[in-house]
Amino acid sequence: MTLRRLVPAFVVAIALSACADSIPGPGTMTVTLKGPWVTEGAALISIFGDGITGLTQINSRVFGEHDADSFIVVVVAEPSAELTFGLQVLDTLAAFEAHVLQVAAPHDVLRPVLADYEVEIRR
């Protein structure tokens, strides 16, 4: 192949690979509890949005109950791990909303203040 044909093919390949992240479709989103403490023991989280099909374990044990357009999720940390799990969805470009309902410290003591916690959902 000549250089004249190779360069345009290379440019097209780069352009297509840059667009790969913005293609809608099914996949798994990564959900992580962020808060003021380094580690947590467990959390109760509600996630809202259309097209949620299931949950997967990443580095925490995860249990969920599906209710119409939401999931109520219990995430239990492995020792020294972040509270992170996978959210299986029909469209990875869809918007999802999450709320922290309760957080327990590593020794099973409930955190009294939840204002500093947030749930990060990313592709």
C-alpha positions as a LaTeX table, in Angstrom:
\begin{tabular}{lrrr}
\hline
Residue & $x$ (\AA) & $y$ (\AA) & $z$ (\AA) \\
\hline
Met1 & 0.00 & 0.00 & 0.00 \\
Thr2 & 1.34 & 3.41 & $-0.87$ \\
Leu3 & 1.75 & 6.22 & 1.63 \\
Arg4 & $-0.94$ & 8.18 & $-0.22$ \\
Arg5 & $-3.52$ & 5.47 & 0.62 \\
Leu6 & $-2.18$ & 4.66 & 4.07 \\
Val7 & $-2.45$ & 8.17 & 5.55 \\
Pro8 & $-6.21$ & 8.65 & 4.82 \\
Ala9 & $-6.94$ & 5.15 & 6.13 \\
Phe10 & $-5.03$ & 5.97 & 9.31 \\
Val11 & $-6.94$ & 9.25 & 9.77 \\
Val12 & $-10.29$ & 7.48 & 9.32 \\
Ala13 & $-9.30$ & 4.79 & 11.84 \\
Ile14 & $-8.38$ & 7.41 & 14.45 \\
Ala15 & $-11.62$ & 9.33 & 13.86 \\
Leu16 & $-13.72$ & 6.20 & 14.28 \\
Ser17 & $-11.93$ & 5.15 & 17.45 \\
Ala18 & $-12.50$ & 8.60 & 18.98 \\
Cys19 & $-16.24$ & 8.25 & 18.38 \\
Ala20 & $-16.51$ & 4.80 & 19.95 \\
Asp21 & $-17.31$ & 6.16 & 23.44 \\
Ser22 & $-20.37$ & 8.07 & 22.27 \\
Ile23 & $-22.22$ & 5.24 & 20.54 \\
Pro24 & $-25.45$ & 4.36 & 22.38 \\
Gly25 & $-26.21$ & 0.79 & 23.26 \\
Pro26 & $-26.24$ & $-1.74$ & 26.07 \\
Gly27 & $-23.37$ & $-1.97$ & 28.50 \\
Thr28 & $-22.24$ & $-1.73$ & 32.09 \\
Met29 & $-21.81$ & 1.57 & 33.93 \\
Thr30 & $-19.48$ & 1.76 & 36.94 \\
Val31 & $-21.14$ & 3.05 & 40.12 \\
Thr32 & $-18.96$ & 4.22 & 43.05 \\
Leu33 & $-19.86$ & 5.70 & 46.42 \\
Lys34 & $-17.77$ & 8.81 & 47.14 \\
Gly35 & $-17.58$ & 10.25 & 50.63 \\
Pro36 & $-15.47$ & 11.82 & 53.35 \\
Trp37 & $-14.04$ & 8.56 & 54.71 \\
Val38 & $-11.40$ & 6.37 & 53.07 \\
Thr39 & $-13.40$ & 3.16 & 53.49 \\
Glu40 & $-17.00$ & 2.27 & 54.22 \\
Gly41 & $-18.57$ & $-1.01$ & 55.21 \\
Ala42 & $-21.83$ & $-0.88$ & 53.27 \\
Ala43 & $-24.34$ & 1.45 & 51.65 \\
Leu44 & $-27.97$ & 1.52 & 50.63 \\
Ile45 & $-28.40$ & 3.38 & 47.32 \\
Ser46 & $-31.40$ & 4.05 & 45.08 \\
Ile47 & $-30.81$ & 4.44 & 41.34 \\
Phe48 & $-33.43$ & 5.82 & 38.96 \\
Gly49 & $-33.58$ & 5.71 & 35.18 \\
Asp50 & $-35.08$ & 3.86 & 32.25 \\
Gly51 & $-33.36$ & 0.76 & 30.92 \\
Ile52 & $-31.65$ & $-0.60$ & 34.03 \\
Thr53 & $-31.42$ & $-4.36$ & 33.52 \\
Gly54 & $-29.24$ & $-5.61$ & 36.36 \\
Leu55 & $-26.27$ & $-5.32$ & 38.68 \\
Thr56 & $-22.80$ & $-6.85$ & 38.64 \\
Gln57 & $-20.10$ & $-7.19$ & 41.26 \\
Ile58 & $-16.86$ & $-5.28$ & 40.74 \\
Asn59 & $-15.03$ & $-5.10$ & 44.07 \\
Ser60 & $-18.00$ & $-5.26$ & 46.45 \\
Arg61 & $-20.84$ & $-7.67$ & 47.09 \\
Val62 & $-24.01$ & $-6.23$ & 45.63 \\
Phe63 & $-27.67$ & $-7.06$ & 46.12 \\
Gly64 & $-30.55$ & $-5.31$ & 44.41 \\
Glu65 & $-34.30$ & $-5.12$ & 44.09 \\
His66 & $-35.80$ & $-3.84$ & 40.84 \\
Asp67 & $-38.94$ & $-1.69$ & 41.11 \\
Ala68 & $-40.40$ & $-0.17$ & 37.90 \\
Asp69 & $-37.79$ & 2.43 & 36.82 \\
Ser70 & $-35.48$ & 2.10 & 39.82 \\
Phe71 & $-33.16$ & $-0.22$ & 41.70 \\
Ile72 & $-32.63$ & $-0.30$ & 45.44 \\
Val73 & $-29.07$ & $-1.52$ & 45.94 \\
Val74 & $-27.19$ & $-2.81$ & 48.97 \\
Val75 & $-23.42$ & $-2.71$ & 48.46 \\
Val76 & $-21.14$ & $-4.45$ & 50.97 \\
Ala77 & $-17.42$ & $-3.70$ & 50.76 \\
Glu78 & $-14.65$ & $-6.23$ & 50.72 \\
Pro79 & $-11.87$ & $-5.31$ & 53.19 \\
Ser80 & $-10.09$ & $-2.08$ & 52.16 \\
Ala81 & $-12.11$ & $-1.72$ & 48.95 \\
Glu82 & $-14.22$ & 1.09 & 47.54 \\
Leu83 & $-17.94$ & 0.52 & 47.35 \\
Thr84 & $-18.15$ & $-0.04$ & 43.59 \\
Phe85 & $-20.48$ & $-2.12$ & 41.44 \\
Gly86 & $-21.65$ & $-2.43$ & 37.85 \\
Leu87 & $-25.01$ & $-1.17$ & 36.59 \\
Gln88 & $-26.18$ & $-3.02$ & 33.48 \\
Val89 & $-28.20$ & $-0.75$ & 31.20 \\
Leu90 & $-29.82$ & $-0.79$ & 27.78 \\
Asp91 & $-28.20$ & 2.52 & 26.79 \\
Thr92 & $-24.89$ & 3.70 & 28.25 \\
Leu93 & $-25.63$ & 7.27 & 27.11 \\
Ala94 & $-28.86$ & 7.47 & 29.14 \\
Ala95 & $-29.02$ & 9.62 & 32.27 \\
Phe96 & $-29.34$ & 7.97 & 35.67 \\
Glu97 & $-29.95$ & 9.51 & 39.07 \\
Ala98 & $-28.71$ & 8.03 & 42.35 \\
His99 & $-29.37$ & 8.81 & 46.01 \\
Val100 & $-27.51$ & 7.63 & 49.10 \\
Leu101 & $-30.08$ & 6.32 & 51.58 \\
Gln102 & $-27.74$ & 4.96 & 54.27 \\
Val103 & $-24.03$ & 4.31 & 54.85 \\
Ala104 & $-22.40$ & 2.04 & 57.43 \\
Ala105 & $-18.82$ & 2.36 & 58.64 \\
Pro106 & $-16.52$ & $-0.69$ & 58.35 \\
His107 & $-17.55$ & $-1.81$ & 61.86 \\
Asp108 & $-21.30$ & $-1.67$ & 61.10 \\
Val109 & $-21.98$ & 1.70 & 62.73 \\
Leu110 & $-24.37$ & 3.86 & 60.70 \\
Arg111 & $-23.02$ & 7.21 & 59.57 \\
Pro112 & $-25.22$ & 9.96 & 61.07 \\
Val113 & $-24.68$ & 12.51 & 58.28 \\
Leu114 & $-25.08$ & 11.66 & 54.58 \\
Ala115 & $-24.73$ & 15.16 & 53.10 \\
Asp116 & $-21.06$ & 14.62 & 52.14 \\
Tyr117 & $-21.75$ & 11.44 & 50.15 \\
Glu118 & $-22.43$ & 11.21 & 46.45 \\
Val119 & $-22.79$ & 8.44 & 43.90 \\
Glu120 & $-20.58$ & 8.59 & 40.80 \\
Ile121 & $-21.95$ & 6.84 & 37.71 \\
Arg122 & $-19.58$ & 6.61 & 34.75 \\
Arg123 & $-19.27$ & 4.79 & 31.45 \\
\hline
\end{tabular}
